[in-house]
Amino acid sequence: MNALFFSSLSVIFQNNHKHPILILFFIFCSCYLLISKIQMFSINFNGYTWKKNKIRYIFLLISIFLLLTLHMIAIPCVIILYIIISVYYKIIKKFILKK
C-alpha cells in the first residue's frame, strides 16, 4: 500500500516541483505508520449483512465515489481515508467498550 501511495503521488506531482515539503511530510508519516501498532480494519467481508460489515461498506462506497470523481488523485485519498477510518473506528470501539 505504501508503494502504491508514493507512486500515485509521484504521478500527481510529476510536473509540479513546488511540493517537496509536502512529500517529505508524507514520507515521515508513512515511516511512522509502518512501525506503529495502529491496527487497520480488515477489508475481508464477514457475510454480506450491513450490521457486521458497516465500516467496510462505508469505506467501499466512499472509495468508489472518490475514484469516479477524482480518478488518479483518488488513490492517495483512498489510502489516507483507510488510515483515518481505521484510527477513528478503533477509538470509537475503545470508547464504547469503556462504558
Phi and psi restraints in degrees (range 20) as a CNS / XPLOR table:
assign (resid 1 and name C) (resid 2 and name N)
       (resid 2 and name CA) (resid 2 and name C) 1.0 -63.7 20.0 2
assign (resid 2 and name N) (resid 2 and name CA)
       (resid 2 and name C) (resid 3 and name N) 1.0 -42.9 20.0 2
assign (resid 2 and name C) (resid 3 and name N)
       (resid 3 and name CA) (resid 3 and name C) 1.0 -65.0 20.0 2
assign (resid 3 and name N) (resid 3 and name CA)
       (resid 3 and name C) (resid 4 and name N) 1.0 -41.1 20.0 2
assign (resid 3 and name C) (resid 4 and name N)
       (resid 4 and name CA) (resid 4 and name C) 1.0 -63.4 20.0 2
assign (resid 4 and name N) (resid 4 and name CA)
       (resid 4 and name C) (resid 5 and name N) 1.0 -40.7 20.0 2
assign (resid 4 and name C) (resid 5 and name N)
       (resid 5 and name CA) (resid 5 and name C) 1.0 -60.7 20.0 2
assign (resid 5 and name N) (resid 5 and name CA)
       (resid 5 and name C) (resid 6 and name N) 1.0 -51.5 20.0 2
assign (resid 5 and name C) (resid 6 and name N)
       (resid 6 and name CA) (resid 6 and name C) 1.0 -73.8 20.0 2
assign (resid 6 and name N) (resid 6 and name CA)
       (resid 6 and name C) (resid 7 and name N) 1.0 -30.3 20.0 2
assign (resid 6 and name C) (resid 7 and name N)
       (resid 7 and name CA) (resid 7 and name C) 1.0 -70.1 20.0 2
assign (resid 7 and name N) (resid 7 and name CA)
       (resid 7 and name C) (resid 8 and name N) 1.0 -35.9 20.0 2
assign (resid 7 and name C) (resid 8 and name N)
       (resid 8 and name CA) (resid 8 and name C) 1.0 -70.7 20.0 2
assign (resid 8 and name N) (resid 8 and name CA)
       (resid 8 and name C) (resid 9 and name N) 1.0 -35.1 20.0 2
assign (resid 8 and name C) (resid 9 and name N)
       (resid 9 and name CA) (resid 9 and name C) 1.0 -64.8 20.0 2
assign (resid 9 and name N) (resid 9 and name CA)
       (resid 9 and name C) (resid 10 and name N) 1.0 -38.3 20.0 2
assign (resid 9 and name C) (resid 10 and name N)
       (resid 10 and name CA) (resid 10 and name C) 1.0 -66.4 20.0 2
assign (resid 10 and name N) (resid 10 and name CA)
       (resid 10 and name C) (resid 11 and name N) 1.0 -34.4 20.0 2
assign (resid 10 and name C) (resid 11 and name N)
       (resid 11 and name CA) (resid 11 and name C) 1.0 -69.8 20.0 2
assign (resid 11 and name N) (resid 11 and name CA)
       (resid 11 and name C) (resid 12 and name N) 1.0 -40.4 20.0 2
assign (resid 11 and name C) (resid 12 and name N)
       (resid 12 and name CA) (resid 12 and name C) 1.0 -67.2 20.0 2
assign (resid 12 and name N) (resid 12 and name CA)
       (resid 12 and name C) (resid 13 and name N) 1.0 -42.7 20.0 2
assign (resid 12 and name C) (resid 13 and name N)
       (resid 13 and name CA) (resid 13 and name C) 1.0 -95.2 20.0 2
assign (resid 13 and name N) (resid 13 and name CA)
       (resid 13 and name C) (resid 14 and name N) 1.0 13.7 20.0 2
assign (resid 13 and name C) (resid 14 and name N)
       (resid 14 and name CA) (resid 14 and name C) 1.0 -61.6 20.0 2
assign (resid 14 and name N) (resid 14 and name CA)
       (resid 14 and name C) (resid 15 and name N) 1.0 -34.2 20.0 2
assign (resid 14 and name C) (resid 15 and name N)
       (resid 15 and name CA) (resid 15 and name C) 1.0 -99.3 20.0 2
assign (resid 15 and name N) (resid 15 and name CA)
       (resid 15 and name C) (resid 16 and name N) 1.0 -2.2 20.0 2
assign (resid 15 and name C) (resid 16 and name N)
       (resid 16 and name CA) (resid 16 and name C) 1.0 -119.0 20.0 2
assign (resid 16 and name N) (resid 16 and name CA)
       (resid 16 and name C) (resid 17 and name N) 1.0 108.1 20.0 2
assign (resid 16 and name C) (resid 17 and name N)
       (resid 17 and name CA) (resid 17 and name C) 1.0 -96.0 20.0 2
assign (resid 17 and name N) (resid 17 and name CA)
       (resid 17 and name C) (resid 18 and name N) 1.0 16.7 20.0 2
assign (resid 17 and name C) (resid 18 and name N)
       (resid 18 and name CA) (resid 18 and name C) 1.0 -93.7 20.0 2
assign (resid 18 and name N) (resid 18 and name CA)
       (resid 18 and name C) (resid 19 and name N) 1.0 6.7 20.0 2
assign (resid 18 and name C) (resid 19 and name N)
       (resid 19 and name CA) (resid 19 and name C) 1.0 -117.6 20.0 2
assign (resid 19 and name N) (resid 19 and name CA)
       (resid 19 and name C) (resid 20 and name N) 1.0 36.3 20.0 2
assign (resid 19 and name C) (resid 20 and name N)
       (resid 20 and name CA) (resid 20 and name C) 1.0 -68.8 20.0 2
assign (resid 20 and name N) (resid 20 and name CA)
       (resid 20 and name C) (resid 21 and name N) 1.0 -30.4 20.0 2
assign (resid 20 and name C) (resid 21 and name N)
       (resid 21 and name CA) (resid 21 and name C) 1.0 -68.6 20.0 2
assign (resid 21 and name N) (resid 21 and name CA)
       (resid 21 and name C) (resid 22 and name N) 1.0 -39.4 20.0 2
assign (resid 21 and name C) (resid 22 and name N)
       (resid 22 and name CA) (resid 22 and name C) 1.0 -64.4 20.0 2
assign (resid 22 and name N) (resid 22 and name CA)
       (resid 22 and name C) (resid 23 and name N) 1.0 -42.1 20.0 2
assign (resid 22 and name C) (resid 23 and name N)
       (resid 23 and name CA) (resid 23 and name C) 1.0 -67.2 20.0 2
assign (resid 23 and name N) (resid 23 and name CA)
       (resid 23 and name C) (resid 24 and name N) 1.0 -39.0 20.0 2
assign (resid 23 and name C) (resid 24 and name N)
       (resid 24 and name CA) (resid 24 and name C) 1.0 -62.9 20.0 2
assign (resid 24 and name N) (resid 24 and name CA)
       (resid 24 and name C) (resid 25 and name N) 1.0 -39.0 20.0 2
assign (resid 24 and name C) (resid 25 and name N)
       (resid 25 and name CA) (resid 25 and name C) 1.0 -60.9 20.0 2
assign (resid 25 and name N) (resid 25 and name CA)
       (resid 25 and name C) (resid 26 and name N) 1.0 -45.0 20.0 2
assign (resid 25 and name C) (resid 26 and name N)
       (resid 26 and name CA) (resid 26 and name C) 1.0 -64.0 20.0 2
assign (resid 26 and name N) (resid 26 and name CA)
       (resid 26 and name C) (resid 27 and name N) 1.0 -35.9 20.0 2
assign (resid 26 and name C) (resid 27 and name N)
       (resid 27 and name CA) (resid 27 and name C) 1.0 -64.9 20.0 2
assign (resid 27 and name N) (resid 27 and name CA)
       (resid 27 and name C) (resid 28 and name N) 1.0 -46.2 20.0 2
assign (resid 27 and name C) (resid 28 and name N)
       (resid 28 and name CA) (resid 28 and name C) 1.0 -65.0 20.0 2
assign (resid 28 and name N) (resid 28 and name CA)
       (resid 28 and name C) (resid 29 and name N) 1.0 -40.8 20.0 2
assign (resid 28 and name C) (resid 29 and name N)
       (resid 29 and name CA) (resid 29 and name C) 1.0 -64.0 20.0 2
assign (resid 29 and name N) (resid 29 and name CA)
       (resid 29 and name C) (resid 30 and name N) 1.0 -41.3 20.0 2
assign (resid 29 and name C) (resid 30 and name N)
       (resid 30 and name CA) (resid 30 and name C) 1.0 -64.2 20.0 2
assign (resid 30 and name N) (resid 30 and name CA)
       (resid 30 and name C) (resid 31 and name N) 1.0 -43.0 20.0 2
assign (resid 30 and name C) (resid 31 and name N)
       (resid 31 and name CA) (resid 31 and name C) 1.0 -61.5 20.0 2
assign (resid 31 and name N) (resid 31 and name CA)
       (resid 31 and name C) (resid 32 and name N) 1.0 -40.7 20.0 2
assign (resid 31 and name C) (resid 32 and name N)
       (resid 32 and name CA) (resid 32 and name C) 1.0 -64.1 20.0 2
assign (resid 32 and name N) (resid 32 and name CA)
       (resid 32 and name C) (resid 33 and name N) 1.0 -45.5 20.0 2
assign (resid 32 and name C) (resid 33 and name N)
       (resid 33 and name CA) (resid 33 and name C) 1.0 -65.9 20.0 2
assign (resid 33 and name N) (resid 33 and name CA)
       (resid 33 and name C) (resid 34 and name N) 1.0 -31.0 20.0 2
assign (resid 33 and name C) (resid 34 and name N)
       (resid 34 and name CA) (resid 34 and name C) 1.0 -67.8 20.0 2
assign (resid 34 and name N) (resid 34 and name CA)
       (resid 34 and name C) (resid 35 and name N) 1.0 -29.4 20.0 2
assign (resid 34 and name C) (resid 35 and name N)
       (resid 35 and name CA) (resid 35 and name C) 1.0 -106.3 20.0 2
assign (resid 35 and name N) (resid 35 and name CA)
       (resid 35 and name C) (resid 36 and name N) 1.0 -2.3 20.0 2
assign (resid 35 and name C) (resid 36 and name N)
       (resid 36 and name CA) (resid 36 and name C) 1.0 -78.5 20.0 2
assign (resid 36 and name N) (resid 36 and name CA)
       (resid 36 and name C) (resid 37 and name N) 1.0 167.0 20.0 2
assign (resid 36 and name C) (resid 37 and name N)
       (resid 37 and name CA) (resid 37 and name C) 1.0 -102.5 20.0 2
assign (resid 37 and name N) (resid 37 and name CA)
       (resid 37 and name C) (resid 38 and name N) 1.0 27.8 20.0 2
assign (resid 37 and name C) (resid 38 and name N)
       (resid 38 and name CA) (resid 38 and name C) 1.0 -74.1 20.0 2
assign (resid 38 and name N) (resid 38 and name CA)
       (resid 38 and name C) (resid 39 and name N) 1.0 124.1 20.0 2
assign (resid 38 and name C) (resid 39 and name N)
       (resid 39 and name CA) (resid 39 and name C) 1.0 -88.6 20.0 2
assign (resid 39 and name N) (resid 39 and name CA)
       (resid 39 and name C) (resid 40 and name N) 1.0 128.4 20.0 2
assign (resid 39 and name C) (resid 40 and name N)
       (resid 40 and name CA) (resid 40 and name C) 1.0 -91.8 20.0 2
assign (resid 40 and name N) (resid 40 and name CA)
       (resid 40 and name C) (resid 41 and name N) 1.0 147.1 20.0 2
assign (resid 40 and name C) (resid 41 and name N)
       (resid 41 and name CA) (resid 41 and name C) 1.0 -73.6 20.0 2
assign (resid 41 and name N) (resid 41 and name CA)
       (resid 41 and name C) (resid 42 and name N) 1.0 148.5 20.0 2
assign (resid 41 and name C) (resid 42 and name N)
       (resid 42 and name CA) (resid 42 and name C) 1.0 -79.7 20.0 2
assign (resid 42 and name N) (resid 42 and name CA)
       (resid 42 and name C) (resid 43 and name N) 1.0 141.5 20.0 2
assign (resid 42 and name C) (resid 43 and name N)
       (resid 43 and name CA) (resid 43 and name C) 1.0 -89.9 20.0 2
assign (resid 43 and name N) (resid 43 and name CA)
       (resid 43 and name C) (resid 44 and name N) 1.0 -4.5 20.0 2
assign (resid 43 and name C) (resid 44 and name N)
       (resid 44 and name CA) (resid 44 and name C) 1.0 -67.6 20.0 2
assign (resid 44 and name N) (resid 44 and name CA)
       (resid 44 and name C) (resid 45 and name N) 1.0 131.7 20.0 2
assign (resid 44 and name C) (resid 45 and name N)
       (resid 45 and name CA) (resid 45 and name C) 1.0 -84.2 20.0 2
assign (resid 45 and name N) (resid 45 and name CA)
       (resid 45 and name C) (resid 46 and name N) 1.0 140.0 20.0 2
assign (resid 45 and name C) (resid 46 and name N)
       (resid 46 and name CA) (resid 46 and name C) 1.0 -104.0 20.0 2
assign (resid 46 and name N) (resid 46 and name CA)
       (resid 46 and name C) (resid 47 and name N) 1.0 81.2 20.0 2
assign (resid 46 and name C) (resid 47 and name N)
       (resid 47 and name CA) (resid 47 and name C) 1.0 80.8 20.0 2
assign (resid 47 and name N) (resid 47 and name CA)
       (resid 47 and name C) (resid 48 and name N) 1.0 -161.0 20.0 2
assign (resid 47 and name C) (resid 48 and name N)
       (resid 48 and name CA) (resid 48 and name C) 1.0 -126.7 20.0 2
assign (resid 48 and name N) (resid 48 and name CA)
       (resid 48 and name C) (resid 49 and name N) 1.0 13.8 20.0 2
assign (resid 48 and name C) (resid 49 and name N)
       (resid 49 and name CA) (resid 49 and name C) 1.0 -75.7 20.0 2
assign (resid 49 and name N) (resid 49 and name CA)
       (resid 49 and name C) (resid 50 and name N) 1.0 149.3 20.0 2
assign (resid 49 and name C) (resid 50 and name N)
       (resid 50 and name CA) (resid 50 and name C) 1.0 -66.1 20.0 2
assign (resid 50 and name N) (resid 50 and name CA)
       (resid 50 and name C) (resid 51 and name N) 1.0 -40.6 20.0 2
assign (resid 50 and name C) (resid 51 and name N)
       (resid 51 and name CA) (resid 51 and name C) 1.0 -62.0 20.0 2
assign (resid 51 and name N) (resid 51 and name CA)
       (resid 51 and name C) (resid 52 and name N) 1.0 -42.1 20.0 2
assign (resid 51 and name C) (resid 52 and name N)
       (resid 52 and name CA) (resid 52 and name C) 1.0 -79.7 20.0 2
assign (resid 52 and name N) (resid 52 and name CA)
       (resid 52 and name C) (resid 53 and name N) 1.0 -25.0 20.0 2
assign (resid 52 and name C) (resid 53 and name N)
       (resid 53 and name CA) (resid 53 and name C) 1.0 -123.2 20.0 2
assign (resid 53 and name N) (resid 53 and name CA)
       (resid 53 and name C) (resid 54 and name N) 1.0 25.5 20.0 2
assign (resid 53 and name C) (resid 54 and name N)
       (resid 54 and name CA) (resid 54 and name C) 1.0 -56.4 20.0 2
assign (resid 54 and name N) (resid 54 and name CA)
       (resid 54 and name C) (resid 55 and name N) 1.0 -47.1 20.0 2
assign (resid 54 and name C) (resid 55 and name N)
       (resid 55 and name CA) (resid 55 and name C) 1.0 -63.0 20.0 2
assign (resid 55 and name N) (resid 55 and name CA)
       (resid 55 and name C) (resid 56 and name N) 1.0 -37.5 20.0 2
assign (resid 55 and name C) (resid 56 and name N)
       (resid 56 and name CA) (resid 56 and name C) 1.0 -70.1 20.0 2
assign (resid 56 and name N) (resid 56 and name CA)
       (resid 56 and name C) (resid 57 and name N) 1.0 -42.0 20.0 2
assign (resid 56 and name C) (resid 57 and name N)
       (resid 57 and name CA) (resid 57 and name C) 1.0 -65.5 20.0 2
assign (resid 57 and name N) (resid 57 and name CA)
       (resid 57 and name C) (resid 58 and name N) 1.0 -41.4 20.0 2
assign (resid 57 and name C) (resid 58 and name N)
       (resid 58 and name CA) (resid 58 and name C) 1.0 -62.9 20.0 2
assign (resid 58 and name N) (resid 58 and name CA)
       (resid 58 and name C) (resid 59 and name N) 1.0 -46.0 20.0 2
assign (resid 58 and name C) (resid 59 and name N)
       (resid 59 and name CA) (resid 59 and name C) 1.0 -61.2 20.0 2
assign (resid 59 and name N) (resid 59 and name CA)
       (resid 59 and name C) (resid 60 and name N) 1.0 -43.6 20.0 2
assign (resid 59 and name C) (resid 60 and name N)
       (resid 60 and name CA) (resid 60 and name C) 1.0 -63.6 20.0 2
assign (resid 60 and name N) (resid 60 and name CA)
       (resid 60 and name C) (resid 61 and name N) 1.0 -43.9 20.0 2
assign (resid 60 and name C) (resid 61 and name N)
       (resid 61 and name CA) (resid 61 and name C) 1.0 -66.1 20.0 2
assign (resid 61 and name N) (resid 61 and name CA)
       (resid 61 and name C) (resid 62 and name N) 1.0 -43.5 20.0 2
assign (resid 61 and name C) (resid 62 and name N)
       (resid 62 and name CA) (resid 62 and name C) 1.0 -65.0 20.0 2
assign (resid 62 and name N) (resid 62 and name CA)
       (resid 62 and name C) (resid 63 and name N) 1.0 -40.5 20.0 2
assign (resid 62 and name C) (resid 63 and name N)
       (resid 63 and name CA) (resid 63 and name C) 1.0 -64.0 20.0 2
assign (resid 63 and name N) (resid 63 and name CA)
       (resid 63 and name C) (resid 64 and name N) 1.0 -42.7 20.0 2
assign (resid 63 and name C) (resid 64 and name N)
       (resid 64 and name CA) (resid 64 and name C) 1.0 -63.5 20.0 2
assign (resid 64 and name N) (resid 64 and name CA)
       (resid 64 and name C) (resid 65 and name N) 1.0 -42.9 20.0 2
assign (resid 64 and name C) (resid 65 and name N)
       (resid 65 and name CA) (resid 65 and name C) 1.0 -60.5 20.0 2
assign (resid 65 and name N) (resid 65 and name CA)
       (resid 65 and name C) (resid 66 and name N) 1.0 -45.0 20.0 2
assign (resid 65 and name C) (resid 66 and name N)
       (resid 66 and name CA) (resid 66 and name C) 1.0 -63.5 20.0 2
assign (resid 66 and name N) (resid 66 and name CA)
       (resid 66 and name C) (resid 67 and name N) 1.0 -42.0 20.0 2
assign (resid 66 and name C) (resid 67 and name N)
       (resid 67 and name CA) (resid 67 and name C) 1.0 -65.3 20.0 2
assign (resid 67 and name N) (resid 67 and name CA)
       (resid 67 and name C) (resid 68 and name N) 1.0 -37.0 20.0 2
assign (resid 67 and name C) (resid 68 and name N)
       (resid 68 and name CA) (resid 68 and name C) 1.0 -73.1 20.0 2
assign (resid 68 and name N) (resid 68 and name CA)
       (resid 68 and name C) (resid 69 and name N) 1.0 -29.9 20.0 2
assign (resid 68 and name C) (resid 69 and name N)
       (resid 69 and name CA) (resid 69 and name C) 1.0 -95.4 20.0 2
assign (resid 69 and name N) (resid 69 and name CA)
       (resid 69 and name C) (resid 70 and name N) 1.0 -38.9 20.0 2
assign (resid 69 and name C) (resid 70 and name N)
       (resid 70 and name CA) (resid 70 and name C) 1.0 -102.6 20.0 2
assign (resid 70 and name N) (resid 70 and name CA)
       (resid 70 and name C) (resid 71 and name N) 1.0 -11.7 20.0 2
assign (resid 70 and name C) (resid 71 and name N)
       (resid 71 and name CA) (resid 71 and name C) 1.0 56.6 20.0 2
assign (resid 71 and name N) (resid 71 and name CA)
       (resid 71 and name C) (resid 72 and name N) 1.0 -117.4 20.0 2
assign (resid 71 and name C) (resid 72 and name N)
       (resid 72 and name CA) (resid 72 and name C) 1.0 -66.5 20.0 2
assign (resid 72 and name N) (resid 72 and name CA)
       (resid 72 and name C) (resid 73 and name N) 1.0 -32.6 20.0 2
assign (resid 72 and name C) (resid 73 and name N)
       (resid 73 and name CA) (resid 73 and name C) 1.0 -67.6 20.0 2
assign (resid 73 and name N) (resid 73 and name CA)
       (resid 73 and name C) (resid 74 and name N) 1.0 -20.5 20.0 2
assign (resid 73 and name C) (resid 74 and name N)
       (resid 74 and name CA) (resid 74 and name C) 1.0 -70.2 20.0 2
assign (resid 74 and name N) (resid 74 and name CA)
       (resid 74 and name C) (resid 75 and name N) 1.0 -24.2 20.0 2
assign (resid 74 and name C) (resid 75 and name N)
       (resid 75 and name CA) (resid 75 and name C) 1.0 -61.1 20.0 2
assign (resid 75 and name N) (resid 75 and name CA)
       (resid 75 and name C) (resid 76 and name N) 1.0 -53.6 20.0 2
assign (resid 75 and name C) (resid 76 and name N)
       (resid 76 and name CA) (resid 76 and name C) 1.0 -66.8 20.0 2
assign (resid 76 and name N) (resid 76 and name CA)
       (resid 76 and name C) (resid 77 and name N) 1.0 -29.5 20.0 2
assign (resid 76 and name C) (resid 77 and name N)
       (resid 77 and name CA) (resid 77 and name C) 1.0 -65.6 20.0 2
assign (resid 77 and name N) (resid 77 and name CA)
       (resid 77 and name C) (resid 78 and name N) 1.0 -40.0 20.0 2
assign (resid 77 and name C) (resid 78 and name N)
       (resid 78 and name CA) (resid 78 and name C) 1.0 -66.2 20.0 2
assign (resid 78 and name N) (resid 78 and name CA)
       (resid 78 and name C) (resid 79 and name N) 1.0 -39.5 20.0 2
assign (resid 78 and name C) (resid 79 and name N)
       (resid 79 and name CA) (resid 79 and name C) 1.0 -67.2 20.0 2
assign (resid 79 and name N) (resid 79 and name CA)
       (resid 79 and name C) (resid 80 and name N) 1.0 -42.9 20.0 2
assign (resid 79 and name C) (resid 80 and name N)
       (resid 80 and name CA) (resid 80 and name C) 1.0 -64.3 20.0 2
assign (resid 80 and name N) (resid 80 and name CA)
       (resid 80 and name C) (resid 81 and name N) 1.0 -40.0 20.0 2
assign (resid 80 and name C) (resid 81 and name N)
       (resid 81 and name CA) (resid 81 and name C) 1.0 -61.1 20.0 2
assign (resid 81 and name N) (resid 81 and name CA)
       (resid 81 and name C) (resid 82 and name N) 1.0 -41.4 20.0 2
assign (resid 81 and name C) (resid 82 and name N)
       (resid 82 and name CA) (resid 82 and name C) 1.0 -60.2 20.0 2
assign (resid 82 and name N) (resid 82 and name CA)
       (resid 82 and name C) (resid 83 and name N) 1.0 -43.0 20.0 2
assign (resid 82 and name C) (resid 83 and name N)
       (resid 83 and name CA) (resid 83 and name C) 1.0 -66.8 20.0 2
assign (resid 83 and name N) (resid 83 and name CA)
       (resid 83 and name C) (resid 84 and name N) 1.0 -44.5 20.0 2
assign (resid 83 and name C) (resid 84 and name N)
       (resid 84 and name CA) (resid 84 and name C) 1.0 -63.8 20.0 2
assign (resid 84 and name N) (resid 84 and name CA)
       (resid 84 and name C) (resid 85 and name N) 1.0 -45.3 20.0 2
assign (resid 84 and name C) (resid 85 and name N)
       (resid 85 and name CA) (resid 85 and name C) 1.0 -64.8 20.0 2
assign (resid 85 and name N) (resid 85 and name CA)
       (resid 85 and name C) (resid 86 and name N) 1.0 -39.0 20.0 2
assign (resid 85 and name C) (resid 86 and name N)
       (resid 86 and name CA) (resid 86 and name C) 1.0 -62.7 20.0 2
assign (resid 86 and name N) (resid 86 and name CA)
       (resid 86 and name C) (resid 87 and name N) 1.0 -46.5 20.0 2
assign (resid 86 and name C) (resid 87 and name N)
       (resid 87 and name CA) (resid 87 and name C) 1.0 -65.5 20.0 2
assign (resid 87 and name N) (resid 87 and name CA)
       (resid 87 and name C) (resid 88 and name N) 1.0 -44.7 20.0 2
assign (resid 87 and name C) (resid 88 and name N)
       (resid 88 and name CA) (resid 88 and name C) 1.0 -62.7 20.0 2
assign (resid 88 and name N) (resid 88 and name CA)
       (resid 88 and name C) (resid 89 and name N) 1.0 -43.5 20.0 2
assign (resid 88 and name C) (resid 89 and name N)
       (resid 89 and name CA) (resid 89 and name C) 1.0 -62.9 20.0 2
assign (resid 89 and name N) (resid 89 and name CA)
       (resid 89 and name C) (resid 90 and name N) 1.0 -41.6 20.0 2
assign (resid 89 and name C) (resid 90 and name N)
       (resid 90 and name CA) (resid 90 and name C) 1.0 -68.5 20.0 2
assign (resid 90 and name N) (resid 90 and name CA)
       (resid 90 and name C) (resid 91 and name N) 1.0 -37.8 20.0 2
assign (resid 90 and name C) (resid 91 and name N)
       (resid 91 and name CA) (resid 91 and name C) 1.0 -66.1 20.0 2
assign (resid 91 and name N) (resid 91 and name CA)
       (resid 91 and name C) (resid 92 and name N) 1.0 -45.6 20.0 2
assign (resid 91 and name C) (resid 92 and name N)
       (resid 92 and name CA) (resid 92 and name C) 1.0 -63.2 20.0 2
assign (resid 92 and name N) (resid 92 and name CA)
       (resid 92 and name C) (resid 93 and name N) 1.0 -40.7 20.0 2
assign (resid 92 and name C) (resid 93 and name N)
       (resid 93 and name CA) (resid 93 and name C) 1.0 -62.9 20.0 2
assign (resid 93 and name N) (resid 93 and name CA)
       (resid 93 and name C) (resid 94 and name N) 1.0 -42.9 20.0 2
assign (resid 93 and name C) (resid 94 and name N)
       (resid 94 and name CA) (resid 94 and name C) 1.0 -65.9 20.0 2
assign (resid 94 and name N) (resid 94 and name CA)
       (resid 94 and name C) (resid 95 and name N) 1.0 -39.2 20.0 2
assign (resid 94 and name C) (resid 95 and name N)
       (resid 95 and name CA) (resid 95 and name C) 1.0 -66.0 20.0 2
assign (resid 95 and name N) (resid 95 and name CA)
       (resid 95 and name C) (resid 96 and name N) 1.0 -39.9 20.0 2
assign (resid 95 and name C) (resid 96 and name N)
       (resid 96 and name CA) (resid 96 and name C) 1.0 -69.9 20.0 2
assign (resid 96 and name N) (resid 96 and name CA)
       (resid 96 and name C) (resid 97 and name N) 1.0 -37.2 20.0 2
assign (resid 96 and name C) (resid 97 and name N)
       (resid 97 and name CA) (resid 97 and name C) 1.0 -71.0 20.0 2
assign (resid 97 and name N) (resid 97 and name CA)
       (resid 97 and name C) (resid 98 and name N) 1.0 -25.5 20.0 2
assign (resid 97 and name C) (resid 98 and name N)
       (resid 98 and name CA) (resid 98 and name C) 1.0 -71.6 20.0 2
assign (resid 98 and name N) (resid 98 and name CA)
       (resid 98 and name C) (resid 99 and name N) 1.0 -25.5 20.0 2
